Amino acid sequence: MAKQLQRTDSSSGQGLLWLFGAILVIQGFGSAITEAGWDTSFGVAGLLRAAHMPEWATLLVGFAGLALLGMAARRHYARRRADRHP
């Protein structure tokens, strides 16, 4: 029972890594592409412009999302490997 509860807690944290990673990738890179192509800011780019941050700050948000997705993937494959070889 305790192991199942622990697995549920860690899987919800795992889901949050995937979710926040995807949101940051879409907002960061999407905002940068939209701003470069159409000269308009939305989402993260709009907030960063209002805070007087440089244009490349949106790319940092996208890369932070990639880092979260990488962490989530690494944990996912480590768990699968551990489940296969107990």
Buried (B, 14 or more C-beta within 10 A) or exposed (E): EEEEEEEEEEEEEBEEBBEBBBBBBBBBBBBBEBBEEEEEBEBBBBBBBEEEBEBEBBBBBBBBBBEBBEBBEEBBEEBEEEEEEE
